[in-house]
Amino acid sequence: MSYIILFDIPRNMGYLQVKINRLLHSINAQLIQHSVWESEDLNVLKQVSNLIKEGGGKAIILEKKIVE
């Protein structure tokens, strides 16, 4: 099962963006678009989401399901 995380981090929180990007790279998540990543590791995505929210950003995790 694959999951997608979408997030928005305030521009003045550049250090948080770097931290999140490094964490996502470390689990071999794939960058789909700016602030949109895909991974099979739901637990790490939940941790990333919590870090973003604690830092004042917004995040949502979606389950990837191809319809057609």
PDB file with one MODEL, atoms N, CA, C and O in Angstrom:
MODEL        1
ATOM      1  N   MET A   1       0.849  -1.177   0.000  1.00  0.00           N
ATOM      2  CA  MET A   1       0.000   0.000   0.000  1.00  0.00           C
ATOM      3  C   MET A   1       0.891   1.235   0.000  1.00  0.00           C
ATOM      4  O   MET A   1       1.888   1.298   0.720  1.00  0.00           O
ATOM      5  N   SER A   2       0.526   2.191  -0.797  1.00  0.00           N
ATOM      6  CA  SER A   2       1.287   3.421  -0.922  1.00  0.00           C
ATOM      7  C   SER A   2       0.478   4.590  -0.373  1.00  0.00           C
ATOM      8  O   SER A   2      -0.750   4.605  -0.453  1.00  0.00           O
ATOM      9  N   TYR A   3       1.183   5.567   0.182  1.00  0.00           N
ATOM     10  CA  TYR A   3       0.546   6.734   0.783  1.00  0.00           C
ATOM     11  C   TYR A   3       1.186   7.994   0.223  1.00  0.00           C
ATOM     12  O   TYR A   3       2.339   7.992  -0.207  1.00  0.00           O
ATOM     13  N   ILE A   4       0.415   9.057   0.239  1.00  0.00           N
ATOM     14  CA  ILE A   4       0.891  10.348  -0.255  1.00  0.00           C
ATOM     15  C   ILE A   4       0.710  11.380   0.848  1.00  0.00           C
ATOM     16  O   ILE A   4      -0.353  11.471   1.462  1.00  0.00           O
ATOM     17  N   ILE A   5       1.754  12.149   1.088  1.00  0.00           N
ATOM     18  CA  ILE A   5       1.657  13.240   2.055  1.00  0.00           C
ATOM     19  C   ILE A   5       1.747  14.559   1.294  1.00  0.00           C
ATOM     20  O   ILE A   5       2.621  14.754   0.449  1.00  0.00           O
ATOM     21  N   LEU A   6       0.829  15.448   1.616  1.00  0.00           N
ATOM     22  CA  LEU A   6       0.808  16.801   1.063  1.00  0.00           C
ATOM     23  C   LEU A   6       0.993  17.747   2.242  1.00  0.00           C
ATOM     24  O   LEU A   6       0.356  17.572   3.280  1.00  0.00           O
ATOM     25  N   PHE A   7       1.845  18.733   2.096  1.00  0.00           N
ATOM     26  CA  PHE A   7       2.058  19.632   3.228  1.00  0.00           C
ATOM     27  C   PHE A   7       2.394  21.045   2.779  1.00  0.00           C
ATOM     28  O   PHE A   7       2.795  21.296   1.642  1.00  0.00           O
ATOM     29  N   ASP A   8       2.210  21.954   3.726  1.00  0.00           N
ATOM     30  CA  ASP A   8       2.504  23.367   3.521  1.00  0.00           C
ATOM     31  C   ASP A   8       3.223  23.857   4.767  1.00  0.00           C
ATOM     32  O   ASP A   8       2.679  23.808   5.870  1.00  0.00           O
ATOM     33  N   ILE A   9       4.430  24.322   4.585  1.00  0.00           N
ATOM     34  CA  ILE A   9       5.235  24.834   5.695  1.00  0.00           C
ATOM     35  C   ILE A   9       5.427  26.327   5.476  1.00  0.00           C
ATOM     36  O   ILE A   9       5.768  26.744   4.369  1.00  0.00           O
ATOM     37  N   PRO A  10       5.213  27.154   6.520  1.00  0.00           N
ATOM     38  CA  PRO A  10       5.413  28.606   6.377  1.00  0.00           C
ATOM     39  C   PRO A  10       6.816  28.924   5.846  1.00  0.00           C
ATOM     40  O   PRO A  10       7.789  28.266   6.213  1.00  0.00           O
ATOM     41  N   ARG A  11       6.908  29.913   5.002  1.00  0.00           N
ATOM     42  CA  ARG A  11       8.172  30.267   4.339  1.00  0.00           C
ATOM     43  C   ARG A  11       9.290  30.610   5.325  1.00  0.00           C
ATOM     44  O   ARG A  11      10.464  30.385   5.030  1.00  0.00           O
ATOM     45  N   ASN A  12       8.940  31.145   6.480  1.00  0.00           N
ATOM     46  CA  ASN A  12       9.969  31.520   7.452  1.00  0.00           C
ATOM     47  C   ASN A  12      10.487  30.317   8.243  1.00  0.00           C
ATOM     48  O   ASN A  12      11.298  30.480   9.155  1.00  0.00           O
ATOM     49  N   MET A  13      10.029  29.123   7.903  1.00  0.00           N
ATOM     50  CA  MET A  13      10.437  27.898   8.598  1.00  0.00           C
ATOM     51  C   MET A  13      11.302  27.041   7.666  1.00  0.00           C
ATOM     52  O   MET A  13      11.075  25.838   7.544  1.00  0.00           O
ATOM     53  N   GLY A  14      12.280  27.649   7.017  1.00  0.00           N
ATOM     54  CA  GLY A  14      13.131  26.946   6.070  1.00  0.00           C
ATOM     55  C   GLY A  14      13.851  25.758   6.678  1.00  0.00           C
ATOM     56  O   GLY A  14      14.024  24.732   6.019  1.00  0.00           O
ATOM     57  N   TYR A  15      14.274  25.887   7.937  1.00  0.00           N
ATOM     58  CA  TYR A  15      14.969  24.791   8.605  1.00  0.00           C
ATOM     59  C   TYR A  15      14.056  23.567   8.721  1.00  0.00           C
ATOM     60  O   TYR A  15      14.523  22.432   8.622  1.00  0.00           O
ATOM     61  N   LEU A  16      12.759  23.797   8.930  1.00  0.00           N
ATOM     62  CA  LEU A  16      11.814  22.687   9.037  1.00  0.00           C
ATOM     63  C   LEU A  16      11.644  22.011   7.680  1.00  0.00           C
ATOM     64  O   LEU A  16      11.551  20.785   7.610  1.00  0.00           O
ATOM     65  N   GLN A  17      11.603  22.781   6.615  1.00  0.00           N
ATOM     66  CA  GLN A  17      11.498  22.228   5.261  1.00  0.00           C
ATOM     67  C   GLN A  17      12.688  21.314   4.975  1.00  0.00           C
ATOM     68  O   GLN A  17      12.521  20.222   4.432  1.00  0.00           O
ATOM     69  N   VAL A  18      13.886  21.762   5.341  1.00  0.00           N
ATOM     70  CA  VAL A  18      15.093  20.959   5.128  1.00  0.00           C
ATOM     71  C   VAL A  18      15.031  19.673   5.943  1.00  0.00           C
ATOM     72  O   VAL A  18      15.352  18.597   5.438  1.00  0.00           O
ATOM     73  N   LYS A  19      14.621  19.784   7.193  1.00  0.00           N
ATOM     74  CA  LYS A  19      14.516  18.616   8.070  1.00  0.00           C
ATOM     75  C   LYS A  19      13.527  17.592   7.501  1.00  0.00           C
ATOM     76  O   LYS A  19      13.811  16.395   7.481  1.00  0.00           O
ATOM     77  N   ILE A  20      12.380  18.064   7.044  1.00  0.00           N
ATOM     78  CA  ILE A  20      11.344  17.191   6.486  1.00  0.00           C
ATOM     79  C   ILE A  20      11.847  16.536   5.204  1.00  0.00           C
ATOM     80  O   ILE A  20      11.675  15.331   5.022  1.00  0.00           O
ATOM     81  N   ASN A  21      12.463  17.308   4.315  1.00  0.00           N
ATOM     82  CA  ASN A  21      12.989  16.752   3.065  1.00  0.00           C
ATOM     83  C   ASN A  21      14.039  15.676   3.325  1.00  0.00           C
ATOM     84  O   ASN A  21      14.038  14.639   2.661  1.00  0.00           O
ATOM     85  N   ARG A  22      14.923  15.907   4.273  1.00  0.00           N
ATOM     86  CA  ARG A  22      15.951  14.911   4.604  1.00  0.00           C
ATOM     87  C   ARG A  22      15.323  13.638   5.165  1.00  0.00           C
ATOM     88  O   ARG A  22      15.747  12.531   4.836  1.00  0.00           O
ATOM     89  N   LEU A  23      14.321  13.803   6.005  1.00  0.00           N
ATOM     90  CA  LEU A  23      13.641  12.642   6.582  1.00  0.00           C
ATOM     91  C   LEU A  23      12.935  11.834   5.500  1.00  0.00           C
ATOM     92  O   LEU A  23      13.006  10.605   5.499  1.00  0.00           O
ATOM     93  N   LEU A  24      12.266  12.503   4.596  1.00  0.00           N
ATOM     94  CA  LEU A  24      11.571  11.810   3.511  1.00  0.00           C
ATOM     95  C   LEU A  24      12.565  11.112   2.573  1.00  0.00           C
ATOM     96  O   LEU A  24      12.304  10.002   2.109  1.00  0.00           O
ATOM     97  N   HIS A  25      13.695  11.757   2.295  1.00  0.00           N
ATOM     98  CA  HIS A  25      14.724  11.122   1.470  1.00  0.00           C
ATOM     99  C   HIS A  25      15.278   9.880   2.156  1.00  0.00           C
ATOM    100  O   HIS A  25      15.587   8.889   1.493  1.00  0.00           O
ATOM    101  N   SER A  26      15.403   9.928   3.480  1.00  0.00           N
ATOM    102  CA  SER A  26      15.994   8.810   4.211  1.00  0.00           C
ATOM    103  C   SER A  26      15.129   7.550   4.152  1.00  0.00           C
ATOM    104  O   SER A  26      15.645   6.445   4.324  1.00  0.00           O
ATOM    105  N   ILE A  27      13.829   7.694   3.915  1.00  0.00           N
ATOM    106  CA  ILE A  27      12.956   6.520   3.791  1.00  0.00           C
ATOM    107  C   ILE A  27      12.665   6.206   2.321  1.00  0.00           C
ATOM    108  O   ILE A  27      11.764   5.429   2.006  1.00  0.00           O
ATOM    109  N   ASN A  28      13.438   6.819   1.437  1.00  0.00           N
ATOM    110  CA  ASN A  28      13.290   6.618  -0.012  1.00  0.00           C
ATOM    111  C   ASN A  28      11.907   7.000  -0.537  1.00  0.00           C
ATOM    112  O   ASN A  28      11.388   6.376  -1.463  1.00  0.00           O
ATOM    113  N   ALA A  29      11.325   8.025   0.061  1.00  0.00           N
ATOM    114  CA  ALA A  29      10.054   8.547  -0.451  1.00  0.00           C
ATOM    115  C   ALA A  29      10.327   9.220  -1.791  1.00  0.00           C
ATOM    116  O   ALA A  29      11.420   9.733  -2.030  1.00  0.00           O
ATOM    117  N   GLN A  30       9.331   9.210  -2.650  1.00  0.00           N
ATOM    118  CA  GLN A  30       9.485   9.813  -3.971  1.00  0.00           C
ATOM    119  C   GLN A  30       8.787  11.177  -4.005  1.00  0.00           C
ATOM    120  O   GLN A  30       7.629  11.313  -3.610  1.00  0.00           O
ATOM    121  N   LEU A  31       9.511  12.161  -4.477  1.00  0.00           N
ATOM    122  CA  LEU A  31       8.951  13.497  -4.649  1.00  0.00           C
ATOM    123  C   LEU A  31       8.084  13.490  -5.902  1.00  0.00           C
ATOM    124  O   LEU A  31       8.563  13.194  -6.997  1.00  0.00           O
ATOM    125  N   ILE A  32       6.812  13.815  -5.735  1.00  0.00           N
ATOM    126  CA  ILE A  32       5.886  13.879  -6.861  1.00  0.00           C
ATOM    127  C   ILE A  32       5.828  15.303  -7.392  1.00  0.00           C
ATOM    128  O   ILE A  32       5.885  15.537  -8.599  1.00  0.00           O
ATOM    129  N   GLN A  33       5.716  16.233  -6.481  1.00  0.00           N
ATOM    130  CA  GLN A  33       5.635  17.653  -6.779  1.00  0.00           C
ATOM    131  C   GLN A  33       6.136  18.375  -5.543  1.00  0.00           C
ATOM    132  O   GLN A  33       6.335  17.741  -4.507  1.00  0.00           O
ATOM    133  N   HIS A  34       6.345  19.669  -5.619  1.00  0.00           N
ATOM    134  CA  HIS A  34       6.786  20.421  -4.444  1.00  0.00           C
ATOM    135  C   HIS A  34       5.831  20.170  -3.279  1.00  0.00           C
ATOM    136  O   HIS A  34       4.637  20.444  -3.388  1.00  0.00           O
ATOM    137  N   SER A  35       6.344  19.654  -2.174  1.00  0.00           N
ATOM    138  CA  SER A  35       5.565  19.359  -0.966  1.00  0.00           C
ATOM    139  C   SER A  35       4.534  18.254  -1.149  1.00  0.00           C
ATOM    140  O   SER A  35       3.545  18.204  -0.419  1.00  0.00           O
ATOM    141  N   VAL A  36       4.753  17.371  -2.114  1.00  0.00           N
ATOM    142  CA  VAL A  36       3.895  16.198  -2.319  1.00  0.00           C
ATOM    143  C   VAL A  36       4.824  14.999  -2.499  1.00  0.00           C
ATOM    144  O   VAL A  36       5.570  14.925  -3.475  1.00  0.00           O
ATOM    145  N   TRP A  37       4.775  14.061  -1.550  1.00  0.00           N
ATOM    146  CA  TRP A  37       5.674  12.914  -1.539  1.00  0.00           C
ATOM    147  C   TRP A  37       4.877  11.623  -1.442  1.00  0.00           C
ATOM    148  O   TRP A  37       3.772  11.601  -0.900  1.00  0.00           O
ATOM    149  N   GLU A  38       5.450  10.545  -1.973  1.00  0.00           N
ATOM    150  CA  GLU A  38       4.823   9.229  -1.924  1.00  0.00           C
ATOM    151  C   GLU A  38       5.754   8.251  -1.213  1.00  0.00           C
ATOM    152  O   GLU A  38       6.964   8.240  -1.441  1.00  0.00           O
ATOM    153  N   SER A  39       5.154   7.422  -0.337  1.00  0.00           N
ATOM    154  CA  SER A  39       5.933   6.426   0.396  1.00  0.00           C
ATOM    155  C   SER A  39       5.022   5.285   0.841  1.00  0.00           C
ATOM    156  O   SER A  39       3.802   5.435   0.910  1.00  0.00           O
ATOM    157  N   GLU A  40       5.633   4.156   1.139  1.00  0.00           N
ATOM    158  CA  GLU A  40       4.883   3.030   1.676  1.00  0.00           C
ATOM    159  C   GLU A  40       4.979   2.977   3.196  1.00  0.00           C
ATOM    160  O   GLU A  40       4.328   2.141   3.822  1.00  0.00           O
ATOM    161  N   ASP A  41       5.773   3.848   3.794  1.00  0.00           N
ATOM    162  CA  ASP A  41       5.996   3.839   5.242  1.00  0.00           C
ATOM    163  C   ASP A  41       5.046   4.816   5.942  1.00  0.00           C
ATOM    164  O   ASP A  41       5.381   5.980   6.161  1.00  0.00           O
ATOM    165  N   LEU A  42       3.873   4.324   6.282  1.00  0.00           N
ATOM    166  CA  LEU A  42       2.846   5.171   6.898  1.00  0.00           C
ATOM    167  C   LEU A  42       3.289   5.716   8.246  1.00  0.00           C
ATOM    168  O   LEU A  42       2.987   6.862   8.576  1.00  0.00           O
ATOM    169  N   ASN A  43       4.000   4.915   9.030  1.00  0.00           N
ATOM    170  CA  ASN A  43       4.427   5.372  10.359  1.00  0.00           C
ATOM    171  C   ASN A  43       5.326   6.597  10.276  1.00  0.00           C
ATOM    172  O   ASN A  43       5.158   7.541  11.048  1.00  0.00           O
ATOM    173  N   VAL A  44       6.271   6.592   9.357  1.00  0.00           N
ATOM    174  CA  VAL A  44       7.164   7.748   9.213  1.00  0.00           C
ATOM    175  C   VAL A  44       6.389   8.944   8.668  1.00  0.00           C
ATOM    176  O   VAL A  44       6.633  10.077   9.082  1.00  0.00           O
ATOM    177  N   LEU A  45       5.463   8.706   7.749  1.00  0.00           N
ATOM    178  CA  LEU A  45       4.660   9.813   7.229  1.00  0.00           C
ATOM    179  C   LEU A  45       3.833  10.462   8.340  1.00  0.00           C
ATOM    180  O   LEU A  45       3.645  11.678   8.346  1.00  0.00           O
ATOM    181  N   LYS A  46       3.347   9.659   9.266  1.00  0.00           N
ATOM    182  CA  LYS A  46       2.610  10.219  10.414  1.00  0.00           C
ATOM    183  C   LYS A  46       3.537  11.069  11.275  1.00  0.00           C
ATOM    184  O   LYS A  46       3.133  12.127  11.757  1.00  0.00           O
ATOM    185  N   GLN A  47       4.778  10.617  11.475  1.00  0.00           N
ATOM    186  CA  GLN A  47       5.756  11.396  12.235  1.00  0.00           C
ATOM    187  C   GLN A  47       6.057  12.711  11.531  1.00  0.00           C
ATOM    188  O   GLN A  47       6.147  13.760  12.170  1.00  0.00           O
ATOM    189  N   VAL A  48       6.212  12.651  10.222  1.00  0.00           N
ATOM    190  CA  VAL A  48       6.477  13.853   9.430  1.00  0.00           C
ATOM    191  C   VAL A  48       5.308  14.823   9.558  1.00  0.00           C
ATOM    192  O   VAL A  48       5.506  16.023   9.749  1.00  0.00           O
ATOM    193  N   SER A  49       4.101  14.304   9.453  1.00  0.00           N
ATOM    194  CA  SER A  49       2.896  15.131   9.580  1.00  0.00           C
ATOM    195  C   SER A  49       2.852  15.830  10.935  1.00  0.00           C
ATOM    196  O   SER A  49       2.542  17.019  11.016  1.00  0.00           O
ATOM    197  N   ASN A  50       3.162  15.093  11.993  1.00  0.00           N
ATOM    198  CA  ASN A  50       3.164  15.677  13.337  1.00  0.00           C
ATOM    199  C   ASN A  50       4.226  16.767  13.468  1.00  0.00           C
ATOM    200  O   ASN A  50       3.968  17.812  14.066  1.00  0.00           O
ATOM    201  N   LEU A  51       5.420  16.535  12.913  1.00  0.00           N
ATOM    202  CA  LEU A  51       6.478  17.550  12.956  1.00  0.00           C
ATOM    203  C   LEU A  51       6.044  18.829  12.250  1.00  0.00           C
ATOM    204  O   LEU A  51       6.285  19.934  12.736  1.00  0.00           O
ATOM    205  N   ILE A  52       5.405  18.662  11.101  1.00  0.00           N
ATOM    206  CA  ILE A  52       4.958  19.821  10.325  1.00  0.00           C
ATOM    207  C   ILE A  52       3.898  20.601  11.099  1.00  0.00           C
ATOM    208  O   ILE A  52       3.958  21.828  11.175  1.00  0.00           O
ATOM    209  N   LYS A  53       2.939  19.894  11.666  1.00  0.00           N
ATOM    210  CA  LYS A  53       1.858  20.555  12.418  1.00  0.00           C
ATOM    211  C   LYS A  53       2.391  21.241  13.667  1.00  0.00           C
ATOM    212  O   LYS A  53       1.955  22.342  14.004  1.00  0.00           O
ATOM    213  N   GLU A  54       3.336  20.595  14.363  1.00  0.00           N
ATOM    214  CA  GLU A  54       3.939  21.206  15.550  1.00  0.00           C
ATOM    215  C   GLU A  54       4.719  22.471  15.177  1.00  0.00           C
ATOM    216  O   GLU A  54       4.838  23.392  15.985  1.00  0.00           O
ATOM    217  N   GLY A  55       5.248  22.512  13.952  1.00  0.00           N
ATOM    218  CA  GLY A  55       6.010  23.671  13.486  1.00  0.00           C
ATOM    219  C   GLY A  55       5.145  24.774  12.911  1.00  0.00           C
ATOM    220  O   GLY A  55       5.665  25.792  12.455  1.00  0.00           O
ATOM    221  N   GLY A  56       3.820  24.587  12.927  1.00  0.00           N
ATOM    222  CA  GLY A  56       2.921  25.626  12.440  1.00  0.00           C
ATOM    223  C   GLY A  56       2.444  25.430  11.012  1.00  0.00           C
ATOM    224  O   GLY A  56       1.792  26.310  10.450  1.00  0.00           O
ATOM    225  N   GLY A  57       2.760  24.292  10.424  1.00  0.00           N
ATOM    226  CA  GLY A  57       2.336  24.018   9.045  1.00  0.00           C
ATOM    227  C   GLY A  57       1.087  23.156   8.994  1.00  0.00           C
ATOM    228  O   GLY A  57       0.462  22.870  10.015  1.00  0.00           O
ATOM    229  N   LYS A  58       0.743  22.753   7.786  1.00  0.00           N
ATOM    230  CA  LYS A  58      -0.422  21.905   7.549  1.00  0.00           C
ATOM    231  C   LYS A  58       0.043  20.666   6.803  1.00  0.00           C
ATOM    232  O   LYS A  58       0.936  20.736   5.959  1.00  0.00           O
ATOM    233  N   ALA A  59      -0.572  19.525   7.121  1.00  0.00           N
ATOM    234  CA  ALA A  59      -0.203  18.280   6.435  1.00  0.00           C
ATOM    235  C   ALA A  59      -1.397  17.343   6.402  1.00  0.00           C
ATOM    236  O   ALA A  59      -2.234  17.334   7.305  1.00  0.00           O
ATOM    237  N   ILE A  60      -1.454  16.553   5.332  1.00  0.00           N
ATOM    238  CA  ILE A  60      -2.499  15.547   5.191  1.00  0.00           C
ATOM    239  C   ILE A  60      -1.868  14.332   4.513  1.00  0.00           C
ATOM    240  O   ILE A  60      -1.021  14.464   3.630  1.00  0.00           O
ATOM    241  N   ILE A  61      -2.294  13.161   4.942  1.00  0.00           N
ATOM    242  CA  ILE A  61      -1.814  11.908   4.352  1.00  0.00           C
ATOM    243  C   ILE A  61      -2.983  11.231   3.675  1.00  0.00           C
ATOM    244  O   ILE A  61      -4.059  11.090   4.255  1.00  0.00           O
ATOM    245  N   LEU A  62      -2.759  10.809   2.430  1.00  0.00           N
ATOM    246  CA  LEU A  62      -3.789  10.146   1.637  1.00  0.00           C
ATOM    247  C   LEU A  62      -3.340   8.745   1.286  1.00  0.00           C
ATOM    248  O   LEU A  62      -2.146   8.495   1.125  1.00  0.00           O
ATOM    249  N   GLU A  63      -4.282   7.830   1.168  1.00  0.00           N
ATOM    250  CA  GLU A  63      -3.972   6.494   0.694  1.00  0.00           C
ATOM    251  C   GLU A  63      -4.069   6.507  -0.823  1.00  0.00           C
ATOM    252  O   GLU A  63      -5.063   6.967  -1.384  1.00  0.00           O
ATOM    253  N   LYS A  64      -3.042   6.004  -1.481  1.00  0.00           N
ATOM    254  CA  LYS A  64      -3.024   6.003  -2.939  1.00  0.00           C
ATOM    255  C   LYS A  64      -3.875   4.843  -3.450  1.00  0.00           C
ATOM    256  O   LYS A  64      -3.669   3.687  -3.082  1.00  0.00           O
ATOM    257  N   LYS A  65      -4.817   5.178  -4.293  1.00  0.00           N
ATOM    258  CA  LYS A  65      -5.672   4.179  -4.906  1.00  0.00           C
ATOM    259  C   LYS A  65      -5.939   4.609  -6.333  1.00  0.00           C
ATOM    260  O   LYS A  65      -6.520   5.667  -6.575  1.00  0.00           O
ATOM    261  N   ILE A  66      -5.516   3.792  -7.268  1.00  0.00           N
ATOM    262  CA  ILE A  66      -5.718   4.110  -8.673  1.00  0.00           C
ATOM    263  C   ILE A  66      -7.071   3.563  -9.088  1.00  0.00           C
ATOM    264  O   ILE A  66      -7.337   2.372  -8.929  1.00  0.00           O
ATOM    265  N   VAL A  67      -7.917   4.412  -9.611  1.00  0.00           N
ATOM    266  CA  VAL A  67      -9.275   4.038  -9.974  1.00  0.00           C
ATOM    267  C   VAL A  67      -9.323   3.490 -11.388  1.00  0.00           C
ATOM    268  O   VAL A  67      -9.992   2.490 -11.645  1.00  0.00           O
ATOM    269  N   GLU A  68      -8.636   4.120 -12.286  1.00  0.00           N
ATOM    270  CA  GLU A  68      -8.677   3.686 -13.687  1.00  0.00           C
ATOM    271  C   GLU A  68      -7.365   3.893 -14.363  1.00  0.00           C
ATOM    272  O   GLU A  68      -7.224   3.582 -15.546  1.00  0.00           O
TER     273      GLU A  68
ENDMDL
END
